[in-house]
Amino acid sequence: MPKPLSISAKITGLKYKPLLVRELSVFDIGKIATAFDAAGSFLLDFSKEQRVALSWWVSAKRTRTYPYARVYDTLGFAGKKVTIIPVFKRVF
């Protein structure tokens, strides 16, 4: 049986001022399935005090359809930002 794949990263020291970002829709954590169907990036409310900006890649395919705009739209949010990147590992 293959070992599970573990990917982690820590990015520090970035400073930026995003321009031309769109206003993100806000979804409650209970409506996360609806949020994924409706938008590629959005704000996700866990409670009144906890909110994250979430963006996601539609697929892990290697094409020129990179989701930079989705990720960029979340950079204007002052709180935590999360990007979901699908990873597939082929086992032979």
C-alpha positions as CSV (number, residue, x, y, z in Angstrom):
1,M,0.0,0.0,0.0
2,P,1.5,3.4,-1.0
3,K,2.3,6.0,1.7
4,P,-0.1,9.0,1.9
5,L,1.1,12.2,0.1
6,S,1.9,15.1,2.4
7,I,2.3,18.6,1.0
8,S,2.9,21.7,3.1
9,A,4.3,25.2,2.6
10,K,4.9,28.4,4.6
11,I,5.1,31.7,2.7
12,T,6.4,34.7,4.7
13,G,7.4,38.3,4.0
14,L,5.0,39.1,1.2
15,K,3.9,42.8,0.9
16,Y,1.4,43.8,-1.7
17,K,-1.4,46.2,-2.4
18,P,-4.0,44.6,-4.7
19,L,-5.7,46.7,-7.2
20,L,-8.8,46.1,-9.4
21,V,-10.1,43.2,-7.2
22,R,-13.7,42.4,-7.4
23,E,-16.1,42.4,-4.4
24,L,-16.4,38.9,-3.1
25,S,-19.7,37.2,-2.2
26,V,-20.2,36.0,1.4
27,F,-21.3,32.5,2.2
28,D,-22.1,30.8,5.5
29,I,-20.1,27.6,6.3
30,G,-23.4,25.7,6.0
31,K,-23.8,26.8,2.4
32,I,-20.2,25.8,1.3
33,A,-21.5,23.5,-1.5
34,T,-23.5,26.4,-2.9
35,A,-20.5,28.7,-2.7
36,F,-18.3,26.3,-4.7
37,D,-21.0,26.1,-7.4
38,A,-21.5,29.8,-7.5
39,A,-18.0,31.3,-7.4
40,G,-14.3,30.5,-7.8
41,S,-13.4,32.8,-4.9
42,F,-15.6,34.1,-2.0
43,L,-15.7,34.9,1.7
44,L,-16.6,32.1,4.0
45,D,-18.2,32.9,7.4
46,F,-17.6,30.5,10.2
47,S,-19.1,32.8,12.8
48,K,-19.5,36.6,13.4
49,E,-15.8,36.9,14.3
50,Q,-14.3,34.3,11.9
51,R,-14.2,34.8,8.2
52,V,-11.7,33.6,5.5
53,A,-11.2,34.4,1.9
54,L,-11.3,31.2,-0.1
55,S,-10.3,30.5,-3.7
56,W,-10.0,27.2,-5.5
57,W,-8.6,25.7,-8.6
58,V,-11.2,23.9,-10.7
59,S,-8.8,21.1,-11.7
60,A,-5.2,20.1,-11.5
61,K,-4.8,19.8,-15.2
62,R,-1.7,21.3,-16.8
63,T,-3.1,23.9,-19.2
64,R,-3.0,27.6,-19.5
65,T,-6.2,28.1,-17.5
66,Y,-4.4,29.0,-14.3
67,P,-6.7,30.5,-11.6
68,Y,-4.6,33.6,-10.9
69,A,-7.6,35.9,-11.0
70,R,-9.4,33.8,-8.4
71,V,-6.5,33.9,-6.0
72,Y,-5.8,37.6,-6.8
73,D,-9.4,38.6,-5.8
74,T,-8.8,37.2,-2.3
75,L,-5.6,39.3,-1.7
76,G,-7.6,42.4,-0.8
77,F,-9.1,40.6,2.2
78,A,-7.4,41.6,5.4
79,G,-7.9,38.3,7.2
80,K,-6.8,34.7,6.5
81,K,-6.7,33.5,2.9
82,V,-7.1,29.9,1.7
83,T,-6.5,28.5,-1.7
84,I,-7.6,24.9,-2.5
85,I,-5.4,23.2,-5.1
86,P,-6.4,19.7,-6.2
87,V,-3.5,17.3,-6.3
88,F,-3.6,13.9,-8.0
89,K,-1.0,11.2,-7.4
90,R,-1.0,8.3,-9.8
91,V,-0.2,4.9,-8.2
92,F,1.3,2.3,-10.5
